[in-house]
Amino acid sequence: MNHRNPTEPVDAGDSPREQRSAGTVRSAATRILVFAAIAGAFGVLWYVFGDQLSLKSLAAREATFREFAAAHPIAVYAVAFLVYTVLTGMSVPGASVLTIAYGWFFGFWPAVVLVSFASTTGATIAFLLSRYLLREMVQRRFGDRLAGFNRALEREGAYYLLTLRLIPAVPFFIINVVMGLTPMRVWTYWWVSQVGMLAGTCVYVFAGASVRTAAELAEKGVDWTRDWRIVAAFVLLVVFPYAVRALVRLIRRDRG
């Protein structure tokens, strides 16, 4: 049997099947190396700065952080945007806690804008990573079974994604990975995610903005029942997806 080193160049006399096999090995190796590099870089950043992002650390340095933010607002917003984007892009748990912390630190409207765009950017990065690392393998193995699903997604993809984004019970990182395996366009994924995640972002930011100090947030967390507006916001968050779905169905029925 002829054994070949995957790193050796493919001879022109090789059969098309052997050439495809060698190309697949190299492609898979490249994807693994890219993922390892990204994961390694994130691990280093988390090891260096992870402790400084905890609620207890924020509480101990609250005055210092606020003075620095007042003196260097652009730098603070840029770093906050980068941190949130990286966390969501790498599908690291804790985005809800970070959203609450941003609401406390920046206030409602600035935090809503910051978190909304950072979360969508991170989700799109996760979407693209899934597409680059996994889609070719999945489509090659299950392409025949997924053909009908892909055609349906091309027609109804935006509506399907919006429905998923409006359901809080569905983890967003799963949506990012699964949708990356589909033929959905990046632009469609971005704007639907931006719209679909906005309601949940507003609720969590509002909860954080209702906290007075970081010490209170670190020690007691958010008392969801203390403010009737928070309770009302969460009720709306649960009801809102069903209302939107009913409205979309009504519009589509009228057009049909």
N, C-alpha and C positions, 0 to 999 in steps of 0.2 A: 504493500500500500504506500502511496506517495504522500508523505507528510510535508506540509508547508508551514513555514514560519509566517504568522499573519503580517509581520512587518516587512517581509520580502516583497519586492515589486512583482506584479502579476505579469507573467509571460504572455506575449501576444498569441502564442499557440494554445493557451488554455481555452477550455470550452466556456461558452457563455455562462453555464451554471457555476463553474468554478470561479469565474470572474465575479459573478454576483455574490457568491459566498464569501470570497475574500473582501469584497467591498463592504459587505454587511458587517464583517468582523471589525474592519477598520472604523466604520461608522459607529458601531457600538462602543468601541474603545474610546473614540473621540468624545462621545456623549458622556461616558463614565468619567473621563478626565475633566471635562467641563464642570460636571456636577460636583466632583470632588474638590475642584478649585474654589467654586462658589461656596460650598459648605465649609471648607477650611477657612476661607476668608471671614465668613460669618462667625465661625467658632472663635477665631482670634479676637474679633471685635467684641463679641459677647463676653469673652474671658477678661478683656481689658476694661470694658465699660459696663458690664452687666450689673455689678453691685451698685453703681452710681445711679441706676435707673429704678431701683427699688423704692417703694413708698417711704420706707423708714429713712433712706438716704435723702430723699426729697424733703421730708419733714425736718431733718436735722439741718438742712442747708436752704430752707425756704427763703429766708431773707436775702441770702447771698445770691440765689438764683434770680430772685425778682429784681435785685439791683443790677445784676448783669444783663437781664432781659431788657430793662429800661435803658441801659447804656448801649446795648448791641442788639436791637430787635431783629434786624435782618438775619444776623448769624444764628440767633436762637430759633427763629422760624425755619431756617434752612436745615439746621441740625435736627429739629423736631420732625420735619417732613422726611428727612433721610432715614431717621430711626424707624418711624412708622412704616415707611415704604419697604425697608429691608425686612422688618419683622413679618409683615403680611406677604411679601414676596417669597420668603422662605417658609411660609406656612407655620410660623411659630405660634403656639397658643399664647393668649394674653392680650389680644388686640382690644378686647372689651375693657379690660382694666386700664390699658394705656389710653383709650378713648376717654374714660372717666377722668383720668389724671390730666389729660389735656384740657378737658372742660373746666376743671378746677383751676389750672394754671393760666390759661389764656382767656377764659371767659367764653360765653356761649357762641357768639357769631364768629369770632376769629377761629375758635376751635372747630366749629362746623365746617368752615371752608377748608381749613388745614387737613382735618381728618378725612373729609370727603374726597379730596383730590389725592391725598397720600394713600388711602385705602384702595382707591380705584387703580392707582399706579402700581401698587404692590400686587393687587389681584391680577393685573394684566401681565406683570412680570412672571408670576406663578403660572399663569395661563400659557405664556410663551415657553417657559421652561418645560412644562408638561408636553407641549407640542413638539419641542425640539428633541427631548430625551425619550419620549415614549410613543408618540403618535405613529411613527413609521412602523415600529414593531407591532403595535396593536392592529393597525390597519392591514399589515401584511398577513397576520395570523387569523384575524377575524373579519377581513374585508368583505367577504360574501355575506356574512350575517349582519354586518353593519350597513350594507348598501342602502337598504330601505330606511333605516334610521337616519343616515346622513342626508338622504333626499328630503325626508320630513323636516329635518333640522334646518336645511337650507330655506324651506318655505316658512317655518314657524319658529325659527331659532330665537329671535328677539323676544317673542312672547313667552317661550318656554323658559329662557334665562331670567326674564323679569319675574316670572312666577316663583322660580327658585330663590331669587334674591329677596323676595318679599316674605319668605317663610323663615322665621328666626331659628326654627328647629333644625334646618339643614346647615351643617357647618360650611362656612364659606371656602375653606381650603379644599374640601371635597369638590365643590362646584368648580373651583379654579382648575383642578387637575382633570376632572372628567371633561369639562368643556374644551380643554386644550387638545383632547383627542379627536375632536370633531372638526368639520370644515368651516366652522364659523369664522367670519372675518374679524380681524383684531379691532377695527373701528367699531363694529357692531357690539362686540364684547365690552369695549371700554364704555361707550355711552349708556348702554343698558345697565351695566354695573353701577355707573355713576348715579343713575336715577333710582335703581332698585335698592341701593344701600343707604340712600339719603335719610329715609324715615328712621331706620335703626340708629344711624349716626346721631341724629338730632336728639333722640331719647337718651342715649348714653352720655352725650355731651351735656345735656341739660341736668342729668343726675350729678355729674361731676361739678358743674357750675354752681349747684346748690350747696356744695360743701364749703365751709368757711376757711379752714386751714388744712395744710397737709398732715399735721399731727392728728387731727380728727379723722381724716381719711385713712391714715395708716392704722390707727388704733381701733376705730369703730366701723370703718368702711362706710358705705352709703346706706342710710336708713331709708329704704324705698317707700316706707309708709309715712314718713314724717311730713312730706309735702304732698298735698292732694294733686298737685300738678304732675308730679312724677308718676303717681298711680294712674292718673288719667292718660298720661303719655304712653304708659305700657299697655293700658287697655286699648288705646288707639293703634298701637303697634301690632297687637294681636288681630284686631278687627280690620285694619287697613288692607292687608293682602286680599282678604275675601271681598272687600268692597271693590278693589281695583279689578280683580278677576271677573266679578259680576259685570262691572262697567265695560270691560274689554269684550266680554262675550256678547253683551247687548249691542255694542257698536259693530262687531263682526256680523251679528245676525242681521242687523239693519242693512249692512252693505251687501250681505249675501242675498 
